[in-house]
Amino acid sequence: MILYDLELSRFHRTGQVLRYAFWELDHDLNGIDEMAGSVRLNRTEMPSLSAIIRQSLDLDQLQSEGETEYEAAHRIFHFIKQKVVNSASPIQLFCYGTQKHSPHALFSL
């Protein structure tokens, strides 16, 4: 199974992903592999003040150390693809939602 968490520029699905983390877990919830990163703000995005405060975002650090959206999407795709190709059974993808809900299964790959 893969558990993931996304930090967005707004607390709404339309916000830009600013930080991400993916963990591959076995059936006993032991960590097997992980990947995390940050994404530079695109020129048309301004994070909400509540997102900056709640997530302790350092915008200068995101801009200097973050990947482009394309690079982040590429890394995430290949991480998940590798897990699906190397698995003998379907991979469940769980989102860790910190807002109003607990972790829930989104779908199986």
Order of alpha helices (4+ residues) and beta strands (2+ residues): beta-beta-beta-alpha-alpha-alpha-beta-beta
